Amino acid sequence: MPKILIVDDDDALRNLMRMRLAGTYEVIDTGDPVQALGLALEHRPDAILLDLMMPNTSGFELCQSLHSLSYTSRTPIFIVSGESASKYREYVASLGARGFFEKPVNFTDLKKRLSDEIQAQHPERRAHVRVRMRLVLKLKGQDEGRRSFEQLTTTENVSAGGFLCNFMVKLGKDAILDVFISSAGQDRYVGKVRQARIESPDTPWQSYGFRFVERSREWILQDQGI
């Protein structure tokens, strides 16, 4: 799961951003800009969300420092600030920032930009070609409350490595599910999957991306030729 480092001295906003990004990203956050540099070096985040006006060290200084260090120079930095984008966008870009988001944050735009930047940095994340193919699947496992469930769902987005589907069950972070293809009244076991990401965490029908951790030859796509 990609990592995001959030640097903002506003505790309420950090908590909101963590809630809105968790599930899609592993979130590390701090309200201390002095501590942020050490966290960036320790965790090697895939992107950094940075406030501008903070005590002790400003976001301007931190942005420049992060961009100048070889270890973090290629990490995308996005400014998230209550300051005017028209006033500071060009200046922070000269310091190394890739984008500027004004508060209150438009999370739809932010998520899209993060996804685009991280995918450009790590094209290997989608090593398997996706195919539009409608399948009825049955997922069995335990939800985040450790209650057993058996849920039918459909997917039209599959690859040799996994699939994307909608369903209502909320899963624990490390949940492993058994997957079956349901066809003509029969269930064929195809393997075990782990949650790779959540595409719509704030909707009743969440969109999960699953990655196989164990796959049988019954799965519709194999690595060869895909």
MARGUKE-423917 format. One record per residue (C-alpha): residue in one letter; x, y, z. Coordinates in steps of 0.1 Angstrom, whole numbers, plus 2048, in hexadecimal, padded with zeros to 3 digits. Layout:
residues N
aXYZ/...
This chain:
residues 226
m800800800/p80F8227F7/k819839813/i80F85D818/l820875831/i80989183D/v81A8AF84E/d8028C885D/d7FF8D7880/d7D98D787E/d7D08B7891/a7AC8B7885/l7B68B9861/r7D089E864/n7B6887873/l79E88F857/m7B888983C/r7C386884D/m79E85D84D/r798866829/l7B985781C/a7BB838832/g7B3817820/t7C28247FF/y7E382F80F/e7F882882E/v7F784A83F/i813858855/d80D87B864/t81D89487A/g8158B7887/d83A8BF88C/p84C8CB86C/v86E8C487D/q86489F881/a85789D85E/l87989B84D/g88387D863/l86286C85B/a867871836/l88A861838/e87E84484E/h85E83B83B/r866846817/p842851810/d8348507EC/a8278737F0/i82888F80A/l80B8A7813/l8198C6822/d80A8E5833/l81B90682F/m81591A84F/m82390686D/p83790F88C/n85D90B88E/t862902869/s84C90E84D/g83F8F8831/f85390C819/e87490382A/l86A8DE82E/c85F8DB809/q8808E97FE/s8938D2815/l8808B380B/h8858BB7E6/s8AA8C27EA/l8B38A17FC/s8BB8857E4/y8A886C7F9/t88787F7F5/s88D8957D7/r8768807C1/t85A87C7DA/p83B8907CE/i8338AC7E6/f8118BC7E7/i8098DC7FA/v7E88DB80E/s7E38FD81C/g7CA918826/e7DF931814/s7D693D7F1/a7E19267D4/s7E39437BC/k7FB9557D4/y8139387DB/r80F91D7C0/e82C9297AA/y84292F7C8/v83D90C7D7/a8418FD7B5/s86490D7B3/l86B8FC7D5/g8628DA7C7/a83D8D67CE/r8288C37B4/g8078D27BC/f7F38E97D3/f7D18E17E4/e7BF8FC7F8/k7AC8F4818/p7918E881A/v79F8CB806/n78E8BD7E8/f7968997EF/t78A88C7CE/d7A38A17BC/l7BE89A7D6/k7B98747D3/k7BB8757AD/r7DA88A7AD/l7EB8737C6/s7E18547B2/d7EF863792/e81086E7A2/i81684D7B4/q80E839796/a82684D781/q84184879B/h83982279E/p82B81477D/e8337F1789/r8167F37A1/r8007E9784/a8167CD776/h7F67B976C/v7E17C674F/r7BD7CC759/v7A17BC744/r77C7C5743/m76B7A374A/r74B79F75E/l74E783779/v73877A796/l74D7747B5/k7477667D7/l75E7737F3/k761762815/g77376D833/q770783853/d7677A8855/e7797C286A/g7647B6888/r771792882/r74F786878/s74D76C85C/f73C77683C/e73476881A/q72D7837FF/l7257827DA/t73279E7C5/t73A7A67A0/t7597B3790/e7607C176D/n7847CA774/v79C7AC777/s7C07A4772/a7D6786778/g7E0795799/g7BE79F7A7/f79D7B27A1/l7887D07AB/c7657CC7B9/n74A7DD7CE/f73B7CE7EE/m72E7D980F/v7447C6828/k75E7DA83A/l77F7C783D/g79B7C8855/k7BD7D5848/d7CD7B2844/a7AE79E83C/i7B3780825/l795774811/d78D7547FE/v78075B7DB/f7697467C5/i75C74B7A2/s7367457A3/s728737783/a70A72177A/g70371B79F/q72670F7A6/d7427207B9/r76671A7AD/y7827237C6/v79C73A7B5/g7B27457D2/k7B775D7EF/v7B97827ED/r7C47A0803/q7B67C3801/a7CE7D97ED/r7BA7F97EF/i7988097F4/e78C81F7D7/s76D82D7E7/p77182C80D/d755844815/t739833802/p72181780D/w72E8017F1/q7538037F5/s7697FB7D7/y7857E37E0/g7A37DA7CC/f7AF7B77D5/r7D07A77CE/f7D57817CD/v7EC7727E8/e7E374F7DC/r7D47477BA/s7C97267AA/r7C771D785/e7A1723787/w7A7749786/i79C756764/l7BD76775D/q7E075A762/d80176D75F/q80A75E73D/g800774721/i7EF78E738/
